[in-house]
Amino acid sequence: MSFYERDNSEATEPLKQAFREQLVACLEECAAGRLGLFTDYELTGSEETRERSWPEAAQLRQLAFALQAILSQYEDSDPLCDQFLDLCSIHGENDPGEPRLARAFLAEISKGS
């Protein structure tokens, strides 16, 4: 392992771990029925949907974008981060609901652990 690779791992591993912990917590809450993990209801919809805002989910999306930007500087990526951001881009009428997406993502994470 080169110095650059060791430095990369040491610098990014705490960020990846923090992202993973927050991701799992939010996925569990979403799987239980809370909406707003994969899309920002504060920016869309009616007053009723804005009342369902979920600050932790918004922070998770911001963390994912920041982590992706940091990792790209090291020519690295994080599969969980990439997959989460991909799921955030799904917004069609015929796409599965957020709780279903969250349950599937949690199952995938648990298989990989």
C-alpha positions in Angstrom: 0.0 0.0 0.0 1.4 3.3 -1.0 1.5 6.4 1.2 -1.2 8.0 -1.0 -3.5 5.0 -0.6 -2.9 4.9 3.2 -3.5 8.6 3.5 -6.7 8.3 1.4 -8.0 5.6 3.6 -7.1 7.4 6.9 -8.6 10.6 5.7 -11.9 9.3 4.3 -12.8 6.3 6.4 -14.3 8.4 9.3 -16.4 10.2 6.8 -17.6 7.0 5.2 -18.4 5.6 8.6 -20.3 8.7 9.7 -22.3 8.6 6.4 -23.1 4.9 6.8 -24.3 5.3 10.4 -26.6 8.2 9.5 -27.8 6.4 6.3 -28.8 3.3 8.2 -30.6 5.3 10.9 -32.5 7.2 8.2 -33.3 4.1 6.2 -34.7 2.4 9.2 -37.0 5.4 9.9 -38.0 5.6 6.3 -38.7 1.8 6.1 -41.1 2.3 9.0 -43.1 4.7 6.9 -41.5 8.2 7.3 -41.3 10.0 3.9 -38.7 12.5 2.7 -35.5 10.5 2.7 -35.0 10.4 -1.0 -36.7 13.7 -1.9 -37.0 17.0 -0.2 -40.6 17.7 0.7 -39.7 21.2 2.0 -39.0 22.3 -1.6 -42.0 20.6 -3.2 -45.7 20.2 -2.6 -48.2 21.8 -0.4 -48.1 23.2 3.1 -49.0 19.7 4.4 -46.0 18.1 2.7 -43.7 20.8 3.9 -44.8 20.1 7.5 -43.3 16.6 7.1 -39.8 18.0 6.6 -37.1 15.8 7.8 -33.9 17.7 8.6 -31.8 14.6 9.2 -32.6 13.3 5.7 -31.7 16.7 4.2 -28.4 16.6 6.1 -27.8 13.1 4.9 -28.3 14.1 1.2 -25.9 17.1 1.8 -23.4 14.7 3.4 -23.6 12.3 0.5 -22.9 15.1 -2.0 -19.9 16.3 0.1 -18.6 12.8 0.6 -18.8 12.1 -3.1 -16.9 15.3 -3.9 -14.2 14.6 -1.3 -13.8 11.0 -2.5 -13.5 12.1 -6.1 -10.5 14.2 -5.2 -8.8 10.9 -4.2 -10.2 9.1 -7.3 -12.2 7.0 -4.9 -15.9 6.4 -4.4 -18.3 4.8 -1.8 -20.9 2.4 -3.2 -23.4 3.2 -0.5 -23.1 6.9 -1.1 -23.4 6.4 -4.9 -26.4 4.1 -4.5 -28.2 6.5 -2.1 -27.7 9.4 -4.5 -29.0 7.3 -7.3 -32.1 6.4 -5.3 -32.6 10.2 -4.6 -33.0 10.7 -8.3 -36.0 8.4 -8.7 -39.2 10.5 -8.8 -41.6 8.9 -11.3 -45.2 7.9 -10.7 -44.5 4.2 -11.2 -41.4 4.0 -9.1 -41.6 2.2 -5.8 -42.4 4.2 -2.7 -39.7 5.4 -0.3 -40.4 2.9 2.4 -40.1 0.0 -0.1 -36.8 1.5 -1.4 -35.5 1.9 2.1 -36.4 -1.7 3.1 -34.7 -3.0 -0.1 -31.6 -0.8 0.5 -31.4 -2.0 4.2 -31.6 -5.6 3.1 -28.8 -5.0 0.6 -26.6 -3.4 3.2 -27.2 -6.2 5.7 -26.2 -8.8 3.1 -23.0 -6.9 2.5 -22.0 -6.4 6.1 
